[in-house]
Amino acid sequence: MGRYVYSVSPFIGSIKGGQSAKDVAQQLQALINQYAQKGWEFCSVSEVNIEVAPGCLAALLGKGNEYTKYDQVIFRRPLTEEEEKAAG
């Protein structure tokens, strides 16, 4: 069974007035194609929860942690022979 190495890249789509979800899809497609040209296979897009702690002053003023979500694009490629040997 083949072994893989994975790469995760954040993705935040961006649109301006007059643009649509199709424009965001093209941005995502460009990212996937960029990785594919380097030999990476697209696996999935996953939402990741991130805890953001307040800065020193905000914490002193009683501000708590905030939570936000970001999309992460996951890619994989087979391990090279050298990577297979190093992994054991």
N, CA, C and O atoms as CSV, one atom per row, in Angstrom:
chain,resi,resn,atom,element,x,y,z
A,1,MET,N,N,0.835,-1.174,0.000
A,1,MET,CA,C,0.000,0.000,0.000
A,1,MET,C,C,0.881,1.239,0.000
A,1,MET,O,O,1.822,1.325,0.789
A,2,GLY,N,N,0.591,2.200,-0.873
A,2,GLY,CA,C,1.389,3.408,-0.969
A,2,GLY,C,C,1.243,4.305,0.244
A,2,GLY,O,O,0.182,4.387,0.863
A,3,ARG,N,N,2.336,4.970,0.565
A,3,ARG,CA,C,2.305,5.936,1.660
A,3,ARG,C,C,2.380,7.333,1.071
A,3,ARG,O,O,2.945,7.543,-0.003
A,4,TYR,N,N,1.808,8.270,1.784
A,4,TYR,CA,C,1.701,9.628,1.267
A,4,TYR,C,C,2.240,10.649,2.255
A,4,TYR,O,O,2.328,10.402,3.457
A,5,VAL,N,N,2.595,11.797,1.712
A,5,VAL,CA,C,2.906,12.975,2.501
A,5,VAL,C,C,1.812,13.989,2.163
A,5,VAL,O,O,1.341,14.044,1.027
A,6,TYR,N,N,1.417,14.780,3.139
A,6,TYR,CA,C,0.291,15.698,2.958
A,6,TYR,C,C,0.742,17.145,3.090
A,6,TYR,O,O,1.718,17.451,3.775
A,7,SER,N,N,0.020,18.014,2.430
A,7,SER,CA,C,0.244,19.448,2.536
A,7,SER,C,C,-1.113,20.113,2.729
A,7,SER,O,O,-2.097,19.741,2.089
A,8,VAL,N,N,-1.153,21.098,3.616
A,8,VAL,CA,C,-2.394,21.811,3.910
A,8,VAL,C,C,-2.173,23.294,3.640
A,8,VAL,O,O,-1.198,23.883,4.106
A,9,SER,N,N,-3.080,23.884,2.891
A,9,SER,CA,C,-2.969,25.296,2.535
A,9,SER,C,C,-4.258,26.020,2.912
A,9,SER,O,O,-5.347,25.549,2.583
A,10,PRO,N,N,-4.150,27.168,3.604
A,10,PRO,CA,C,-5.368,27.915,3.928
A,10,PRO,C,C,-5.985,28.496,2.663
A,10,PRO,O,O,-5.280,28.823,1.708
A,11,PHE,N,N,-7.303,28.619,2.667
A,11,PHE,CA,C,-7.995,29.226,1.535
A,11,PHE,C,C,-9.087,30.153,2.043
A,11,PHE,O,O,-9.968,29.748,2.802
A,12,ILE,N,N,-9.011,31.394,1.613
A,12,ILE,CA,C,-10.059,32.363,1.890
A,12,ILE,C,C,-10.428,32.988,0.551
A,12,ILE,O,O,-9.642,33.736,-0.030
A,13,GLY,N,N,-11.617,32.682,0.070
A,13,GLY,CA,C,-12.081,33.259,-1.184
A,13,GLY,C,C,-12.366,34.740,-1.008
A,13,GLY,O,O,-12.719,35.189,0.082
A,14,SER,N,N,-12.213,35.487,-2.075
A,14,SER,CA,C,-12.413,36.928,-2.005
A,14,SER,C,C,-13.186,37.395,-3.234
A,14,SER,O,O,-12.817,37.096,-4.370
A,15,ILE,N,N,-14.268,38.135,-2.981
A,15,ILE,CA,C,-15.013,38.705,-4.107
A,15,ILE,C,C,-15.213,40.195,-3.876
A,15,ILE,O,O,-15.230,40.679,-2.744
A,16,LYS,N,N,-15.362,40.899,-4.982
A,16,LYS,CA,C,-15.650,42.332,-4.964
A,16,LYS,C,C,-17.014,42.527,-5.593
A,16,LYS,O,O,-17.608,41.578,-6.106
A,17,GLY,N,N,-17.509,43.746,-5.558
A,17,GLY,CA,C,-18.820,44.030,-6.133
A,17,GLY,C,C,-18.972,43.470,-7.532
A,17,GLY,O,O,-18.075,43.607,-8.364
A,18,GLY,N,N,-20.103,42.839,-7.790
A,18,GLY,CA,C,-20.372,42.281,-9.113
A,18,GLY,C,C,-19.822,40.880,-9.320
A,18,GLY,O,O,-20.117,40.254,-10.338
A,19,GLN,N,N,-19.032,40.374,-8.387
A,19,GLN,CA,C,-18.507,39.020,-8.522
A,19,GLN,C,C,-19.437,38.055,-7.796
A,19,GLN,O,O,-20.319,38.460,-7.039
A,20,SER,N,N,-19.214,36.767,-8.049
A,20,SER,CA,C,-20.112,35.759,-7.496
A,20,SER,C,C,-19.319,34.570,-6.957
A,20,SER,O,O,-18.089,34.566,-6.949
A,21,ALA,N,N,-20.057,33.578,-6.513
A,21,ALA,CA,C,-19.437,32.340,-6.029
A,21,ALA,C,C,-18.593,31.690,-7.125
A,21,ALA,O,O,-17.623,30.993,-6.830
A,22,LYS,N,N,-18.955,31.914,-8.375
A,22,LYS,CA,C,-18.176,31.362,-9.487
A,22,LYS,C,C,-16.747,31.908,-9.461
A,22,LYS,O,O,-15.800,31.190,-9.784
A,23,ASP,N,N,-16.591,33.171,-9.079
A,23,ASP,CA,C,-15.261,33.761,-8.992
A,23,ASP,C,C,-14.433,33.107,-7.880
A,23,ASP,O,O,-13.233,32.884,-8.042
A,24,VAL,N,N,-15.077,32.805,-6.762
A,24,VAL,CA,C,-14.394,32.115,-5.670
A,24,VAL,C,C,-14.015,30.701,-6.109
A,24,VAL,O,O,-12.931,30.218,-5.781
A,25,ALA,N,N,-14.897,30.043,-6.844
A,25,ALA,CA,C,-14.600,28.707,-7.351
A,25,ALA,C,C,-13.366,28.741,-8.259
A,25,ALA,O,O,-12.544,27.826,-8.232
A,26,GLN,N,N,-13.245,29.791,-9.054
A,26,GLN,CA,C,-12.073,29.918,-9.928
A,26,GLN,C,C,-10.801,30.142,-9.116
A,26,GLN,O,O,-9.731,29.660,-9.488
A,27,GLN,N,N,-10.915,30.876,-8.007
A,27,GLN,CA,C,-9.759,31.075,-7.127
A,27,GLN,C,C,-9.318,29.743,-6.523
A,27,GLN,O,O,-8.126,29.438,-6.466
A,28,LEU,N,N,-10.288,28.961,-6.077
A,28,LEU,CA,C,-9.979,27.652,-5.512
A,28,LEU,C,C,-9.381,26.740,-6.569
A,28,LEU,O,O,-8.422,26.016,-6.300
A,29,GLN,N,N,-9.938,26.772,-7.760
A,29,GLN,CA,C,-9.419,25.956,-8.863
A,29,GLN,C,C,-7.981,26.344,-9.182
A,29,GLN,O,O,-7.156,25.474,-9.460
A,30,ALA,N,N,-7.672,27.627,-9.147
A,30,ALA,CA,C,-6.304,28.078,-9.423
A,30,ALA,C,C,-5.334,27.530,-8.378
A,30,ALA,O,O,-4.225,27.116,-8.715
A,31,LEU,N,N,-5.753,27.527,-7.099
A,31,LEU,CA,C,-4.911,26.975,-6.040
A,31,LEU,C,C,-4.681,25.479,-6.254
A,31,LEU,O,O,-3.555,24.996,-6.139
A,32,ILE,N,N,-5.747,24.757,-6.563
A,32,ILE,CA,C,-5.633,23.308,-6.795
A,32,ILE,C,C,-4.714,23.034,-7.981
A,32,ILE,O,O,-3.865,22.146,-7.913
A,33,ASN,N,N,-4.875,23.784,-9.060
A,33,ASN,CA,C,-4.022,23.588,-10.240
A,33,ASN,C,C,-2.564,23.924,-9.950
A,33,ASN,O,O,-1.658,23.272,-10.470
A,34,GLN,N,N,-2.337,24.945,-9.115
A,34,GLN,CA,C,-0.978,25.322,-8.740
A,34,GLN,C,C,-0.287,24.152,-8.031
A,34,GLN,O,O,0.868,23.848,-8.330
A,35,TYR,N,N,-0.974,23.504,-7.109
A,35,TYR,CA,C,-0.408,22.354,-6.409
A,35,TYR,C,C,-0.275,21.154,-7.346
A,35,TYR,O,O,0.711,20.420,-7.275
A,36,ALA,N,N,-1.245,20.952,-8.210
A,36,ALA,CA,C,-1.201,19.817,-9.144
A,36,ALA,C,C,0.029,19.900,-10.046
A,36,ALA,O,O,0.637,18.877,-10.360
A,37,GLN,N,N,0.394,21.103,-10.461
A,37,GLN,CA,C,1.581,21.272,-11.300
A,37,GLN,C,C,2.858,20.864,-10.578
A,37,GLN,O,O,3.868,20.551,-11.208
A,38,LYS,N,N,2.800,20.873,-9.249
A,38,LYS,CA,C,3.959,20.481,-8.447
A,38,LYS,C,C,3.892,19.016,-8.018
A,38,LYS,O,O,4.729,18.553,-7.244
A,39,GLY,N,N,2.891,18.286,-8.525
A,39,GLY,CA,C,2.789,16.859,-8.250
A,39,GLY,C,C,1.876,16.490,-7.092
A,39,GLY,O,O,1.848,15.330,-6.680
A,40,TRP,N,N,1.129,17.451,-6.556
A,40,TRP,CA,C,0.222,17.180,-5.444
A,40,TRP,C,C,-1.162,16.839,-5.955
A,40,TRP,O,O,-1.634,17.422,-6.931
A,41,GLU,N,N,-1.808,15.897,-5.295
A,41,GLU,CA,C,-3.170,15.479,-5.623
A,41,GLU,C,C,-4.133,16.121,-4.624
A,41,GLU,O,O,-3.909,16.063,-3.415
A,42,PHE,N,N,-5.195,16.729,-5.128
A,42,PHE,CA,C,-6.205,17.336,-4.265
A,42,PHE,C,C,-6.945,16.246,-3.501
A,42,PHE,O,O,-7.356,15.242,-4.082
A,43,CYS,N,N,-7.113,16.450,-2.187
A,43,CYS,CA,C,-7.867,15.495,-1.360
A,43,CYS,C,C,-9.212,16.064,-0.938
A,43,CYS,O,O,-10.253,15.459,-1.194
A,44,SER,N,N,-9.197,17.225,-0.293
A,44,SER,CA,C,-10.447,17.778,0.226
A,44,SER,C,C,-10.260,19.218,0.697
A,44,SER,O,O,-9.147,19.739,0.774
A,45,VAL,N,N,-11.398,19.833,1.007
A,45,VAL,CA,C,-11.414,21.123,1.688
A,45,VAL,C,C,-12.065,20.868,3.042
A,45,VAL,O,O,-13.160,20.313,3.117
A,46,SER,N,N,-11.388,21.275,4.103
A,46,SER,CA,C,-11.907,21.061,5.449
A,46,SER,C,C,-11.969,22.383,6.193
A,46,SER,O,O,-11.126,23.260,6.010
A,47,GLU,N,N,-12.972,22.506,7.025
A,47,GLU,CA,C,-13.113,23.688,7.864
A,47,GLU,C,C,-12.385,23.426,9.179
A,47,GLU,O,O,-12.586,22.388,9.810
A,48,VAL,N,N,-11.542,24.364,9.587
A,48,VAL,CA,C,-10.764,24.211,10.805
A,48,VAL,C,C,-11.131,25.326,11.777
A,48,VAL,O,O,-11.161,26.499,11.404
A,49,ASN,N,N,-11.409,24.957,13.018
A,49,ASN,CA,C,-11.695,25.941,14.063
A,49,ASN,C,C,-10.386,26.441,14.644
A,49,ASN,O,O,-9.485,25.655,14.935
A,50,ILE,N,N,-10.285,27.764,14.812
A,50,ILE,CA,C,-9.069,28.364,15.343
A,50,ILE,C,C,-9.425,29.210,16.558
A,50,ILE,O,O,-10.327,30.047,16.508
A,51,GLU,N,N,-8.704,28.979,17.646
A,51,GLU,CA,C,-8.880,29.767,18.858
A,51,GLU,C,C,-7.869,30.906,18.832
A,51,GLU,O,O,-6.668,30.677,18.686
A,52,VAL,N,N,-8.362,32.141,18.974
A,52,VAL,CA,C,-7.495,33.319,18.940
A,52,VAL,C,C,-7.514,33.964,20.321
A,52,VAL,O,O,-8.547,34.458,20.774
A,53,ALA,N,N,-6.365,33.955,20.978
A,53,ALA,CA,C,-6.259,34.551,22.305
A,53,ALA,C,C,-6.132,36.068,22.165
A,53,ALA,O,O,-5.517,36.548,21.213
A,54,PRO,N,N,-6.701,36.821,23.094
A,54,PRO,CA,C,-6.595,38.277,23.021
A,54,PRO,C,C,-5.170,38.733,23.318
A,54,PRO,O,O,-4.395,38.012,23.945
A,55,GLY,N,N,-4.841,39.916,22.869
A,55,GLY,CA,C,-3.539,40.496,23.197
A,55,GLY,C,C,-3.480,40.866,24.673
A,55,GLY,O,O,-4.472,40.742,25.391
A,56,CYS,N,N,-2.322,41.318,25.118
A,56,CYS,CA,C,-2.123,41.614,26.545
A,56,CYS,C,C,-3.123,42.635,27.072
A,56,CYS,O,O,-3.755,42.405,28.103
A,57,LEU,N,N,-3.274,43.755,26.380
A,57,LEU,CA,C,-4.168,44.807,26.851
A,57,LEU,C,C,-5.621,44.338,26.849
A,57,LEU,O,O,-6.353,44.561,27.814
A,58,ALA,N,N,-6.032,43.688,25.763
A,58,ALA,CA,C,-7.410,43.191,25.676
A,58,ALA,C,C,-7.691,42.175,26.779
A,58,ALA,O,O,-8.783,42.166,27.346
A,59,ALA,N,N,-6.719,41.322,27.086
A,59,ALA,CA,C,-6.894,40.328,28.148
A,59,ALA,C,C,-7.044,41.019,29.505
A,59,ALA,O,O,-7.847,40.600,30.340
A,60,LEU,N,N,-6.266,42.075,29.713
A,60,LEU,CA,C,-6.373,42.825,30.973
A,60,LEU,C,C,-7.749,43.471,31.120
A,60,LEU,O,O,-8.247,43.653,32.231
A,61,LEU,N,N,-8.348,43.810,29.996
A,61,LEU,CA,C,-9.675,44.420,30.006
A,61,LEU,C,C,-10.792,43.382,30.021
A,61,LEU,O,O,-11.969,43.727,29.916
A,62,GLY,N,N,-10.422,42.121,30.151
A,62,GLY,CA,C,-11.405,41.057,30.305
A,62,GLY,C,C,-11.879,40.397,29.029
A,62,GLY,O,O,-12.816,39.599,29.058
A,63,LYS,N,N,-11.256,40.711,27.918
A,63,LYS,CA,C,-11.675,40.081,26.663
A,63,LYS,C,C,-11.231,38.616,26.656
A,63,LYS,O,O,-10.083,38.302,26.969
A,64,GLY,N,N,-12.145,37.741,26.300
A,64,GLY,CA,C,-11.838,36.313,26.250
A,64,GLY,C,C,-11.357,35.882,24.875
A,64,GLY,O,O,-11.234,36.691,23.956
A,65,ASN,N,N,-11.091,34.608,24.760
A,65,ASN,CA,C,-10.683,34.041,23.478
A,65,ASN,C,C,-11.829,34.137,22.477
A,65,ASN,O,O,-13.003,34.069,22.843
A,66,GLU,N,N,-11.466,34.296,21.213
A,66,GLU,CA,C,-12.443,34.292,20.133
A,66,GLU,C,C,-12.195,33.062,19.277
A,66,GLU,O,O,-11.095,32.508,19.261
A,67,TYR,N,N,-13.220,32.649,18.578
A,67,TYR,CA,C,-13.119,31.465,17.726
A,67,TYR,C,C,-13.540,31.828,16.310
A,67,TYR,O,O,-14.528,32.531,16.098
A,68,THR,N,N,-12.786,31.344,15.367
A,68,THR,CA,C,-13.095,31.604,13.968
A,68,THR,C,C,-12.856,30.322,13.174
A,68,THR,O,O,-12.188,29.404,13.650
A,69,LYS,N,N,-13.397,30.270,11.983
A,69,LYS,CA,C,-13.247,29.076,11.141
A,69,LYS,C,C,-12.602,29.474,9.820
A,69,LYS,O,O,-12.901,30.528,9.259
A,70,TYR,N,N,-11.720,28.618,9.338
A,70,TYR,CA,C,-11.065,28.833,8.058
A,70,TYR,C,C,-11.101,27.547,7.253
A,70,TYR,O,O,-11.064,26.446,7.802
A,71,ASP,N,N,-11.174,27.709,5.949
A,71,ASP,CA,C,-11.089,26.556,5.057
A,71,ASP,C,C,-9.623,26.218,4.825
A,71,ASP,O,O,-8.794,27.102,4.605
A,72,GLN,N,N,-9.322,24.948,4.876
A,72,GLN,CA,C,-7.980,24.436,4.606
A,72,GLN,C,C,-8.096,23.440,3.455
A,72,GLN,O,O,-8.938,22.543,3.478
A,73,VAL,N,N,-7.244,23.609,2.457
A,73,VAL,CA,C,-7.252,22.722,1.301
A,73,VAL,C,C,-6.156,21.685,1.519
A,73,VAL,O,O,-5.003,22.027,1.782
A,74,ILE,N,N,-6.534,20.410,1.404
A,74,ILE,CA,C,-5.616,19.312,1.713
A,74,ILE,C,C,-5.204,18.615,0.426
A,74,ILE,O,O,-6.029,18.254,-0.413
A,75,PHE,N,N,-3.883,18.440,0.304
A,75,PHE,CA,C,-3.291,17.776,-0.864
A,75,PHE,C,C,-2.421,16.624,-0.375
A,75,PHE,O,O,-2.006,16.590,0.783
A,76,ARG,N,N,-2.152,15.681,-1.279
A,76,ARG,CA,C,-1.230,14.601,-0.958
A,76,ARG,C,C,-0.430,14.232,-2.200
A,76,ARG,O,O,-0.813,14.521,-3.333
A,77,ARG,N,N,0.705,13.576,-1.932
A,77,ARG,CA,C,1.509,12.993,-3.007
A,77,ARG,C,C,2.206,11.774,-2.438
A,77,ARG,O,O,2.458,11.708,-1.235
A,78,PRO,N,N,2.519,10.810,-3.288
A,78,PRO,CA,C,3.227,9.623,-2.800
A,78,PRO,C,C,4.603,10.006,-2.257
A,78,PRO,O,O,5.249,10.925,-2.762
A,79,LEU,N,N,5.035,9.297,-1.234
A,79,LEU,CA,C,6.389,9.498,-0.732
A,79,LEU,C,C,7.391,9.114,-1.810
A,79,LEU,O,O,7.173,8.158,-2.553
A,80,THR,N,N,8.490,9.861,-1.896
A,80,THR,CA,C,9.568,9.480,-2.793
A,80,THR,C,C,10.302,8.283,-2.172
A,80,THR,O,O,10.085,7.958,-1.005
A,81,GLU,N,N,11.159,7.639,-2.947
A,81,GLU,CA,C,11.917,6.503,-2.420
A,81,GLU,C,C,12.761,6.944,-1.226
A,81,GLU,O,O,12.868,6.218,-0.237
A,82,GLU,N,N,13.359,8.130,-1.316
A,82,GLU,CA,C,14.176,8.626,-0.206
A,82,GLU,C,C,13.322,8.846,1.047
A,82,GLU,O,O,13.744,8.512,2.154
A,83,GLU,N,N,12.129,9.403,0.870
A,83,GLU,CA,C,11.234,9.631,2.001
A,83,GLU,C,C,10.762,8.303,2.599
A,83,GLU,O,O,10.619,8.178,3.815
A,84,GLU,N,N,10.522,7.311,1.731
A,84,GLU,CA,C,10.116,5.978,2.214
A,84,GLU,C,C,11.215,5.365,3.089
A,84,GLU,O,O,10.932,4.803,4.147
A,85,LYS,N,N,12.463,5.477,2.642
A,85,LYS,CA,C,13.583,4.923,3.398
A,85,LYS,C,C,13.748,5.641,4.726
A,85,LYS,O,O,13.987,5.004,5.752
A,86,ALA,N,N,13.623,6.961,4.714
A,86,ALA,CA,C,13.784,7.745,5.942
A,86,ALA,C,C,12.658,7.456,6.930
A,86,ALA,O,O,12.870,7.486,8.142
A,87,ALA,N,N,11.456,7.175,6.410
A,87,ALA,CA,C,10.291,6.913,7.272
A,87,ALA,C,C,10.355,5.508,7.880
A,87,ALA,O,O,9.716,5.224,8.893
A,88,GLY,N,N,11.121,4.659,7.253
A,88,GLY,CA,C,11.269,3.302,7.780
A,88,GLY,C,C,10.247,2.407,7.274
A,88,GLY,O,O,10.231,1.227,7.624
